[in-house]
Amino acid sequence: MQKARGVICCVIDNFVEGTFHGIPIYRLENVWNLKEHFIVVAVAMIGTYNEIKKMLVKRDLKEYQNFAWHYVCFRKIVVINANCHGNAVQEYLRQSKDFNMKYVIYPVEEIQNNKSREIDEMLLSVTDVYIHQDIRSNNKVGYKLSDDYIISRLNPSCLKVCIPNLVGFGKGIF
């Protein structure tokens, strides 16, 4: 992934104009040379980022090539593709200060809640760590969430970690 380093040339904001610490603020529709710069989207909530992502994609920009959420800049990207057990793994990993300094877990819906029935291919191509359950090609949700499909789209240096599927075995543990 192209890292966001260098000089900040402007701030884009659809609600405020003027300057921010001496840097000019422009509305998105007034910036014509977007592809000449790497855009860091500095918003706190993933929902807000996804709305801005839609606007940038409509302007023919590609995530990780032309823009990225500030939260993923300068850290390795972790994708967790699992059912509800993935949430337990996320909670555990997020408790580690060392993990959070080096990695970011990119929010992906649990398999059973993934309405698009896929994970963005550009995201997969820049993923550094892929944590997943053994998801078969003939699963109930869709082929594009299966290991056969996803693993072939990961970058070759991506670390792949398969976690057990404990559906039906939780009572024995808890």
N, C-alpha and C positions, 0 to 999 in steps of 0.2 A: 504494500500500500504506500502511496506517495504520502510522505509526512508533511504536515503543515509547519513549515519553518520559513522565516524570512520577514519581510517588511509587510506590515498591515497597510493596505492601500486605501481601504474604505470600510465603512460599516453599512450593512444593508438592513433597513428596518422599514416596514410598510406603515408605521404609525408615527414615527418621529423623524424630523429632518433637522439639519444643523451640523453640529460637530460633537464628537465624543473624544475628550482628551486631545483635541486638536486634529482628529481624524474626521474627514467628511462623512456624513451619513446620507445615503441615497435610498430611494425607494427601489424595489427590485426591478420594476418596469423601466427605470431610468438608467440601468446599468447594461450596456450593450456588449461589453467585452468579457463576459463571465468566464469563458473558456480559457482566457489568458491567465487566470489566477486559480489557486486552490482555495476553496471556500470552507471555512470552519464554521459550522452552525453551532452557535453558542446559546443553547437553550437547555433548561434543566430537565424537562419532561419528555419522555420518548414520544408521547402523543403529539406534542407540539413539533418535535423534530420530524415525525412522519408527515405532518401537514406541509412543512417547509420542503421536505424531500419531494413530495408530489409536485410542488410548484417548480422546483429545480429540474426535475425529470421532464416536465412539460417544456422546459427551455432547452431540451436535448442534452442535459448534463447527466453524468453517470456517477453514482455513489462510489466513493473510494478512488475514482480517477479525477473527478472534478470537485467533489465536496465530501465532507464527512461530519458526523456528529462530534462535537468537541470531546465528548466523553471517551471516544475510542482513539483519539489522537495520542500518539506516543506510548500506547500500551498494546499488548498482544490481545488479539480478539479470540474469545472463547465462545463457542456455540454449543448449547446443550439441546439435544433432540431426544426427548423422552416423554413419558407420560408424567403423572403427578410425582413420581420418584425424582424427577429432574429438579423439582422445587426444593426438595430436601438437600440435594447436592449443591444447588445454588446458595441456599442459606448457609450451609457449612463453609463453602469457599469464601463467601462474602464476610465471614467473621475474621478472616485472616488479613491483617494489615499488610503483610508482605505480598500476599496474593493480589490485593487491590491496587498496590503500587505498580505491579508489573502487568496485570491482566485486567480485562474488562469482559464481563459476560454480556454479550449482545442479546437483548430480549427477543426470544423466539417463543411463540405460543406452544403450550404442551401439545403433543401429537393429537390428542382427541379434541382439542379446541382450535386447531389450526384451520381456519376457514378457507384459506387460499390453497391448502393441501400441498404446500411446497415451501421451501426456504429459498430466498433470493440467491440466484447463482453467483452474482457479483460478491455477495457476502461470503458464500462458500469459498470462492477463489482467494479471499484474503484471510480466511480463518486460520489461526495459528494452532488452536486446540479444539478438537471436536470430541465432545463427550456425548455418548449416545447409548441407547439400549440396542440390543440386537433386533433390528426392525426388518422383517422379511419383506420381500417384493410383493407378496400376496396379502399384505395386511389390510384391515378394514378401511383405513383412512385414504390411502393412495400410494401409488408406486413412487411418486416424487419425494416422499418422505422416507423411503426405504434406504437401507445401507447400500444396496446395489446401485441405486441412482446417485445418492449423495456422495459417497466415498470417491466415486470416479470424478467428481467435480471439485474436490478439495485440492488445494495446492499441495504439491508433492512433499513439501517439508512439514505439513500439518501433522501434529501429534494426534493420534486417534486413541480414545479411551472408551472401551465398552463397559458399561455398568450392567449388573444383572437386572433382569425383569422379575420383580418380586410380587406380581399380581397374584393374589390368593395365598401368599405366604406371610403376609404382614402380621397375622394373629400370633404366629409362632415367635415373632421378634418383639412385638409390642404387647 
